[in-house]
């Protein structure tokens, strides 16, 4: 796909500096871009690459416009602008409508859907218009997939779950598997608690490869509109994730946790069960969230890594912090007592 610079500006706004008739067909970094490609500068640490770029044009902020040796699209948010142009130039090629001969389909489907080979669609499933279901997918009875959604190969959606419109679910994701619910009997054996809730996923959600979202135990697990989940995330039963929250890879969210709207969670973080995170909370990578967070803001609980011997030595001292604090308080009290005595003597 090749587009003119003035077409891009007409579509997404911004100010054009240079020849609007120049065409671009792809986006690349400042250092790697070649003629016919569009680049962008959003992080100031890369501005030294601007003078040497071979890109046809660069998306950048107003403060860098005078430094640009080629045509420029000037915008207050160059990274967001880049994302939108990149979507336009790299729109995925959707499969042609139709049901593969090896698919097993037990429900009536719209003519606009595309069903890949070896896929199973159970009874009472509802697929919206233009849904794509890749090879080897499994969609259980009574599930609903909203219009325009795309399930890549090997996705499993369990019975009764609902996925909103325009969702993108990547390979090996599992939606609606049983939550981890067990009760212990008198002999110590674990008795399974039936997981009778569903997973309800809103519109414009993206779910990464290998991510698992458990169905609710009694109530539903709910993923709000516009949520973005990275790869290898575990979402426990009855979890609620608010609209437009983004969660990076390898995060674990235990059952019945509630995460607010517009939150971000860094990779490898762990959120314990039955906690509540307010709207606009940002959790750093590797953080263990062990209590509810009531106020918006950024929260970090990581410890910088050290050489192993230094780590052992420092953390051995942590075990004695309470005792050390008691000694310090006693010393402070003794010093105050001595100071009082000294002043009384001088008086």
N, C-alpha and C positions, 0 to 999 in steps of 0.2 A: 504494500500500500504506500503510495507516494502522495504527500499533501503539500500545499503551498503554505508558507509562513503566515500569509494574511488570512488563509482559511482557518489556521489554528487560532489566531487572535480573534477572529470573528466568532469562533465557537466558545472559547474559554476566557476571553477578555485579555487584559494586560496591554502594554504599549509595545509597539514594534519599532525597533531601530534598525534601519537598513532596508534592503530590497525585499518587499513582501512577495515577490514572484519566485523567490528561491524555494526549492522543494526539498523535503526530507522524507525518508522512508523508515527510519529507525532511530532509537535513542541509544547513546553510549556515554561512557564516562569522558571527562575532559581529556584525559591522557590517551585513551584508546580510540576516540572518535575519528572518523574519516570523513571526507567530503560526502555530502548526501545524508549525513547523520545529524541529529539534534542532540545537544548535550545540556547539562544543567550544573549550576553552582549553588548549592544550598549551605554547605559547610565552609566557613571562611578559611579553614586550614588548607583548603585545596585551591585557593585563589592564585597561588603561584603558577598553577597549571593553565590558568586562563590565557596567558599571553602566548602559550605554545600550542594551544589546541588547533586541530585541523578540522573541527566540526564546521558544518555550514552555518549553524546558529547555536546560541546558548540561551537557556532560560536562567535568569538571575535577578537578584534584588536590585533596587534602584541605586544603592551605594556602589555597586560594581559595574554599572553600565558604561561609565567612561573608560574603564580598563579593558573592555571587551574588543578584541581585534576583528571580530566577525559580526554578522548580524545578531541581534539580540531580541528576546522577548522579555520585557521587564515587568516584574510582578512582585507584590509584597510577600508572597508565599511560594517561592520557586519549587520547593519539594512537593507541595500539594499540586501545583501546576504540572510538574513532571509526571506525577502519578496519573493525573487525568489524561494527559496526552499519551502516555505509555499504554493506558487501557485502550485508547482509540486506535493506536497504531498496531497493537498486538492482540486484537480481539481473537479469542480462540475460535477455531473452525469447528462448529458444532456438527455432529453427525447428521446425515439425512434421516428424516423420519422413517420409521419402519420397525418391525419386530423381527429379530433374527430367528431363523428356522429352529435353532436349538434352544431358544428361550421357552420356559414354561410359564404361561400366563393364565391365571384363573379369574381374572377380572376384566371388565370392559374398560378399554383405554381410549383416549382421544387419538385421532389419526395423526396428530402432530408430534407424538412422542417418539423417541428413538430408544429401542431396547436392545442391548448387546447380547452376545452369545452366552449361553449357559446361565442366564439369569432366571431367577424364580420370583414371580409376583403372585402372592397368595390371594385368597378369596376376599372380596370386599375392599380391595385396595383402591384408593382414589389418587390418580395422577393428574396434575393440572396440564394445561396446554404447554407444549414445547419442552416438556421434561426429558432429560437425557439420563438413562440408566445404563451404566457401563457393563462390561463383561463380568460374569460371575457374581453379580450382586444378588442379595436376598432381601425381599421386602415382605414382611409378615402380614398376616391377615388383618384387615381393618386399618392398616397404616395409611397416612395421607402425605403426599408430596406436593408442594405448591408449584404453581406455574413457573416455568423458566428455570427450575432447579436442575443441577447437574450432579449426579452421583457417579464418581469415577469407579474404576474396576474394584471389585471385591469389597464393596461397602455392604454392611448388614444393618437393616432397619427392622427392629423387632415389631411384633404385632401391636397394633393400637397406637403406635407413636405417630407424631405429626411433625412434619417439616414445612416451614413456611416458604413463601415465594422466593425465587432467585437465590436459593441456597447453593453453595458449592461444598460438597463433601468429598474429601480426598480418600484415596485407596486405603483399605483396611480399617477405616473408622467403623466403630460399632455403636449403634444408637439403640438404647433400650435393653441392654443386658441387665441381668438381675443385680440389684444392689447387694452390698455385703451385710446381710441382716441375719443374725443368728442369736438364739437364746441358749443358755447353758442349763442342763438339767442337773439333778442331784448327784449323778455319777460323773459329772464333768463333760459329758458329751454335748456336742453342739446341735441344736434343733433349728432347722431352717425356718425363717419367717417368710412366707410368700410375699413376693414383691408385686403388688397389684396396681401400682400407679403407672404412669406413662412418662415419656419424654416429650415435651412440647417445645419446639424450636421456632423462633420467630422468623421474620422476613430478612433477607439480605445477610444471612449468617454464613460464615465460612468456617469449616471444621477441617483441621489438618489430618495428615495421614497417621493412622494408628491411634487416634484419640478415641477414648471410650467414655460414653455418657450413660450412666446407670439409670434405669427406670426407678420411679419412686416406690417406697415401701407401701404407703397407703395413698398419700397425695402425690402430685406429679413433680418431676424434675423439670425446671423451666429455664430455657435459654432465651433471652430477650432479643429484640430486633437489632440487627447490625452488629451482633457480637462476633468477634474474630478469635478463634481458638487455633493455636499452633499445633504442631505434631506432638504425639506421645503425651497427651494430657489425660489425666484421670479425673472425671467429674463424678462424685459419689451421688447416692440416691437422695432425692428431695432437695438437692442444691438449687438455688435460684441465682442466676447471673443476669444483672441488669442490662438495659439497652446500651449498645455501643461500647461495651467493655472489651478490652483486648488482653489475651493471656498468652504468654510465651511458652515454649516447649518444656516438657517434663514437669509441669506443675501438677501437684496433687491436691485436690479439694475434697475433704472428707464430708460425709453425709450431713445434710441439713444446714450446711453453711449458706449464708446469703450474702452475695456480693452486689454492691450497688451499681448505679449507672456511671458510664464513662470512666470506669476504673482501669488501671493497668496492673498486670502482675508479671514480674520478671521471671525468666527461666529458672526452673528448679526450685521455686518457692513452694512452701507447703502451708495450706490453710486448714486448721483443725476444724472438726465438726461442730455444728450448732453455734458457730460464731456469726456475727453480722459486721460487714464492712459498709461504711457509709458511701454515698455517691462521691465520685472524684477522689478516691483513695488510690495512691500509687505505691505498690509494694516492690521493693528492689529484688533483684535476682538472688536466689538462695536464702531468702528470709523465711524463718519459721514464724507464722502468725498464730500465736497461742492464746490470744484474747481478742475480743471484739474491738473494732476501731470506729469510734463515733464521729470523728471529725475528718473533713477532707484534708489531704496533704500527702507528703511522701514519707514512707516508713521503711527503715532498713534494720535488719537484725543479723547481718552477716559479720563474720570475723575474718580479717585479712589472713591469707595463708602464710605459713612460716615454714622454715626447716623443721623436720619432725622433732628433733631434740629440743629446739627452742619452744615448739608448741607444747610439748609435754611439760617443760619447766614452767612456762607461763600459766598453763591451765591447772597445774598442781597448786599454784598459789591462789587461784580462784576459789578453791575449796575452803580457804581460810579467811576469805574476805570478811565474813561476819565477825569472826574473832578479832581480826585486825581492826575493824570498825569500833568494836567495844573497847579495845585498848586505846585507840586514838581518842575516843570520847573521855575515857578515864584520864588520859594525859592532859587533855584540854581542861578538864575540870580541876586537875591538880595544879596546872599552870595558873589558872584563874585564881585559885585559892592562894598560891604563893604570891601572885601579883597584888592581891588584896592585902595580904599580910605585909608586904613590902611598903605599900602606900600608907598603911596604918602606922608602921614604924617611922616612916619619914615625917608623918604628920605630928 
